[in-house]
Amino acid sequence: MIRLLVVDDHPIVRAGLVALFALDDDIEVIAEASTPDEAVAVAERANPDVVLMDLQFGAGTAGSGADATRRIRALDAPPYVLVLTNYDSDADILGAVEAGASGYLLKDAPPHELSAAVRAAAAGESALAPVIATRLLQRMRAPKASLSAREIQVLELVEAGRTNTEIANELFVSETTVKSHLAHIYTKLDATSRTAAVSEARHRGILR
């Protein structure tokens, strides 16, 4: 029996997932969590095989699904983490994969695909939605046009209106490093300004 922890801040979504997995003979939802901190605590206590993790939580919630994934994967006996989210931007996908997620599915996935992904994750295999797998393959085939995780981080802060000084302070790097990242971002996105870079990144699905 695969022991599953469901993490989502919407009670109705958790209830729906619990009802869905009740139809599977080999998957049992042993616990639920509604915040990243609670997810880590429950994962450590309940010892699930797989954690089904949302990425974004309500305003005022500390951390993200990627943060929780990183912390869960750092536990002594870490369960596998399968991301289930509405978001498919490069920033979200890269953040989750780099945090240690075994799989990445979108919430419009059919039920049988979700159950199969949980089984694959429990077996130590990767489980990526087709659109996500395609996106990652495109990044590997065209690395020059792809932004690194750090460059995406810088661009997200630019999008949020931060100055170079503020970005440097937030990322614990020098302003020179920030300017270097921006230069690479402009080149890769064929942009000449911060506004143009953010606009092009949104157009390409790099930023949400």
C-alpha positions as CSV (number, residue, x, y, z in Angstrom):
1,M,0.0,0.0,0.0
2,I,1.4,3.4,-1.0
3,R,1.1,5.9,1.9
4,L,0.2,9.4,0.6
5,L,0.3,12.8,2.2
6,V,-1.9,15.4,0.4
7,V,-0.8,19.1,0.7
8,D,-3.1,21.8,-0.5
9,D,-4.5,25.0,1.1
10,H,-8.0,24.5,-0.3
11,P,-10.1,22.0,1.8
12,I,-12.3,21.2,-1.2
13,V,-9.3,20.2,-3.3
14,R,-8.0,18.0,-0.5
15,A,-11.4,16.4,0.0
16,G,-11.6,15.7,-3.8
17,L,-8.2,14.1,-3.8
18,V,-9.0,11.9,-0.8
19,A,-12.2,10.8,-2.5
20,L,-10.3,10.1,-5.7
21,F,-7.6,8.0,-4.1
22,A,-10.2,6.1,-2.1
23,L,-11.1,4.4,-5.4
24,D,-7.5,3.0,-5.7
25,D,-6.8,-0.3,-3.9
26,D,-3.1,0.4,-3.6
27,I,-3.0,4.0,-2.5
28,E,-4.1,5.3,0.9
29,V,-4.2,9.0,2.0
30,I,-2.8,8.8,5.5
31,A,-2.6,12.5,6.3
32,E,-3.4,16.0,4.9
33,A,-1.6,19.4,5.4
34,S,-2.6,22.9,4.3
35,T,0.7,24.9,4.6
36,P,4.3,24.3,3.7
37,D,5.4,24.2,7.4
38,E,2.6,21.8,8.3
39,A,3.6,19.6,5.3
40,V,7.2,19.2,6.5
41,A,6.1,18.5,10.1
42,V,3.5,15.9,9.0
43,A,5.9,14.3,6.5
44,E,8.4,13.8,9.3
45,R,5.8,12.4,11.7
46,A,3.6,10.3,9.5
47,N,6.4,8.8,7.3
48,P,4.4,8.8,4.0
49,D,5.9,7.1,0.8
50,V,4.8,10.0,-1.4
51,V,3.8,13.7,-0.8
52,L,1.4,15.3,-3.2
53,M,2.4,18.9,-3.0
54,D,0.7,22.1,-4.2
55,L,3.2,24.9,-5.2
56,Q,1.4,28.1,-4.2
57,F,-0.4,28.8,-1.0
58,G,-2.7,31.6,0.2
59,A,-1.5,35.1,1.0
60,G,0.3,35.4,4.3
61,T,1.5,31.8,4.2
62,A,5.2,31.4,4.9
63,G,7.1,29.5,2.2
64,S,6.1,27.8,-1.0
65,G,5.6,24.2,-2.2
66,A,9.2,24.3,-3.6
67,D,10.5,25.3,-0.2
68,A,8.6,22.6,1.5
69,T,9.8,20.1,-1.1
70,R,13.4,21.0,-0.4
71,R,12.9,20.6,3.3
72,I,11.1,17.3,3.0
73,R,13.7,15.8,0.7
74,A,16.3,16.8,3.3
75,L,14.7,14.6,6.0
76,D,16.5,11.5,7.2
77,A,14.1,9.1,5.5
78,P,12.6,11.4,2.8
79,P,9.4,10.5,0.9
80,Y,9.2,11.2,-2.8
81,V,7.4,14.5,-3.7
82,L,5.0,14.8,-6.5
83,V,3.9,18.4,-7.4
84,L,0.3,19.0,-8.4
85,T,-0.4,22.6,-9.4
86,N,-2.1,25.0,-11.7
87,Y,1.1,26.7,-12.7
88,D,3.4,25.7,-15.6
89,S,5.8,28.6,-15.9
90,D,9.5,27.7,-16.3
91,A,10.2,29.3,-13.0
92,D,7.7,27.0,-11.2
93,I,8.9,23.9,-13.0
94,L,12.6,24.5,-12.5
95,G,12.1,25.5,-8.9
96,A,10.2,22.3,-8.1
97,V,12.6,20.0,-10.0
98,E,15.7,21.7,-8.4
99,A,14.1,21.3,-5.0
100,G,13.9,17.5,-5.5
101,A,10.4,16.8,-6.8
102,S,10.1,13.5,-8.6
103,G,7.2,14.6,-10.7
104,Y,5.2,17.6,-11.8
105,L,1.5,17.4,-12.8
106,L,-1.1,20.0,-13.6
107,K,-4.5,20.0,-11.8
108,D,-6.3,19.4,-15.1
109,A,-4.7,15.9,-15.4
110,P,-7.1,13.0,-15.7
111,P,-7.6,11.0,-12.5
112,H,-5.9,7.8,-13.9
113,E,-2.8,9.9,-14.8
114,L,-2.6,11.2,-11.3
115,S,-2.8,7.7,-9.8
116,A,-0.2,6.4,-12.2
117,A,2.1,9.3,-11.3
118,V,1.8,8.5,-7.6
119,R,2.7,4.9,-8.3
120,A,5.6,6.0,-10.4
121,A,6.9,8.4,-7.8
122,A,6.6,5.7,-5.1
123,A,8.7,3.4,-7.3
124,G,11.4,6.1,-7.5
125,E,10.6,7.0,-11.1
126,S,10.0,10.5,-12.5
127,A,6.4,11.4,-13.4
128,L,6.1,14.5,-15.6
129,A,3.0,15.7,-17.3
130,P,3.6,15.6,-21.1
131,V,3.5,19.4,-21.4
132,I,6.0,19.7,-18.6
133,A,8.3,17.0,-20.1
134,T,8.2,18.8,-23.4
135,R,9.1,22.1,-21.8
136,L,12.1,20.6,-20.0
137,L,13.3,18.9,-23.2
138,Q,13.0,22.3,-25.1
139,R,15.2,23.9,-22.4
140,M,17.8,21.2,-22.7
141,R,17.9,21.4,-26.5
142,A,18.1,25.2,-26.5
143,P,20.1,26.1,-23.4
144,K,21.3,29.4,-24.9
145,A,17.7,30.7,-25.0
146,S,16.9,29.3,-21.6
147,L,17.4,31.3,-18.4
148,S,19.1,29.7,-15.4
149,A,17.2,29.3,-12.1
150,R,19.2,32.3,-10.7
151,E,18.4,34.4,-13.8
152,I,14.7,33.7,-13.4
153,Q,15.0,34.6,-9.7
154,V,16.6,38.0,-10.7
155,L,13.9,38.6,-13.3
156,E,11.1,37.8,-10.8
157,L,12.5,40.5,-8.5
158,V,12.8,42.9,-11.4
159,E,9.1,42.1,-12.2
160,A,8.3,42.9,-8.6
161,G,9.9,46.4,-9.0
162,R,13.1,45.8,-7.1
163,T,16.2,47.9,-7.8
164,N,19.6,46.4,-8.5
165,T,20.6,47.3,-5.0
166,E,17.5,45.6,-3.5
167,I,18.0,42.5,-5.6
168,A,21.7,42.3,-4.6
169,N,20.7,42.5,-0.9
170,E,17.9,40.0,-1.2
171,L,20.1,37.4,-3.0
172,F,23.2,38.1,-1.0
173,V,25.3,39.0,-4.1
174,S,27.0,42.1,-5.3
175,E,25.4,44.7,-7.6
176,T,28.0,43.8,-10.2
177,T,26.7,40.2,-10.2
178,V,23.1,41.4,-10.6
179,K,24.1,43.6,-13.5
180,S,25.9,40.6,-15.1
181,H,22.8,38.4,-14.7
182,L,20.7,41.2,-16.3
183,A,23.1,41.4,-19.2
184,H,22.8,37.7,-19.8
185,I,19.0,37.9,-19.5
186,Y,18.8,40.7,-22.0
187,T,20.9,38.7,-24.5
188,K,18.9,35.5,-24.1
189,L,15.6,37.3,-24.4
190,D,16.7,39.7,-27.1
191,A,15.6,42.6,-24.8
192,T,17.0,46.0,-24.3
193,S,15.3,47.0,-21.0
194,R,13.9,45.6,-17.8
195,T,10.4,46.1,-19.0
196,A,11.0,44.4,-22.3
197,A,12.7,41.5,-20.6
198,V,9.8,40.9,-18.2
199,S,7.3,41.2,-21.1
200,E,9.2,38.7,-23.2
201,A,9.6,36.3,-20.3
202,R,5.9,36.4,-19.7
203,H,5.3,35.8,-23.4
204,R,7.5,32.8,-23.4
205,G,6.0,31.3,-20.2
206,I,9.2,31.8,-18.2
207,L,7.4,34.1,-15.8
208,R,3.9,33.4,-14.6
